[in-house]
Amino acid sequence: GGLLNGISVRGYGYNDTKQGSNVGRISVEYRYPMSIVDDAVFGYYIYQMYGAFFVDVADASSQDDLFTTPLYSYGYALSTHGSFLSLSSLDIGLGLAHTSKSGLAVTFSFGMGL
């Protein structure tokens, strides 16, 4: 599920978890640049906007039947990569995912690098 510091599948909430001694995850993502923006918006300097198609599959099991009932999602995300107040790298993204549990879900991503 979407557990912090764990193996996650986009589109699942933090309370959608599976437990087990065997854990596996497969994720495929294709990113492509859409535009380069040379402008600052609210102190956020955007280097690049990009789109991404993704597929996530993960499962946890206590037996040898790993990936018999996995959590999966696939979808599209639109993201920006830039810097905030010239301090560090910042990624902000918004996407739409189709999940094996709830159908359509909106995803939000936020990441920061040094």
N, C-alpha and C positions, 0 to 999 in steps of 0.2 A: 504494500500500500504506500501511502505517502508519509511513512514514519521518518522523523528527523534522524540523521546519522545512520540511516539504514539503506537497504536496497529499496528503491522507490520506482513506482510506475506512474507516469504522468496522468493526471485526471482522477486519481484516487485521493480521498481525504486522509488526514492523519490517524483516524481511528479505524481505517480499513487495513488491518494487518493480518498476516499469517505467520504461524510459528512452526519451527521445526529444526532438526539438526542438519538437514540438507537444504541448502539455499542456492538458487541459481538465477541469473538475470542475463537477458540478451537485449541489447538496445542498438538500433540502427537509426542514424540521423543523416540527412542530406541537407547541407546548408548552401545557400547561394546568395551572393551579394545583390541587393536591389538598388541601392544608391549610396553615395557618399555625400554627407551634408557638412558644409563648412559654416556652421552657425551654432550659437549657444542659446539654449532655451532654459530659463530659470536657473542659470549656473551650471547646466548639464551640457557639456560640449559633445556633440554627436560625431563620432568618427565614421560610423557605417550603420546602415540598416540592412538586415538580411532576413530572408525567409527560410523556413526549415520544415521538411517533411520528416516525421518520426514514427517509429514502431518500437514499443517497449513490451517485453514479456518477462515475467518473474514468477517464481513459485518458491514455497518453503514447505518441507515435508519431513516427518520423522521416520518415514519408511523409504523404500526404494522406488516409490512411484512419483518421482519428481517430474514435473511438467505434465501431470495427468489432468489437473484442473488449475491451470495457471491464471494469474491476473494478466490482462493484456490491455493495451491501448494503442491507438494510432491516430495521427492527426497532423495539424499544421500549426506552426508558430511564427509570429512576426516579432523580431527583436531588434534592439539597438545596442550598439557597443560604443562606449564613450568614456568620458571622465567627468567627475563631479567636482567643481571648483578646483580643477587641476591637481587633485590629490591622488587619485588612484583610478584604476580601470573599473568600469561599472557596466554591467549588462542588465537590461530590463526587457522582459518579453511578455507577450500575451498570446495565447493560443487557444485552439479548440481541439478537443480530443474525444474520440469515441472509445468507451471503455466496455469491458466484458460484464460489468456489474450494473452501471446506471445509464448507459446510453451516452448522450452528449454531456461533456463537462468543459467548463472554461478553466484554462490553466494560466497561472501567473508565475513568472520566474524572476528572480532577483539574485544577482551574484556580484561579488566584489573581489578584485585581485590586487596584488601588491605590485 
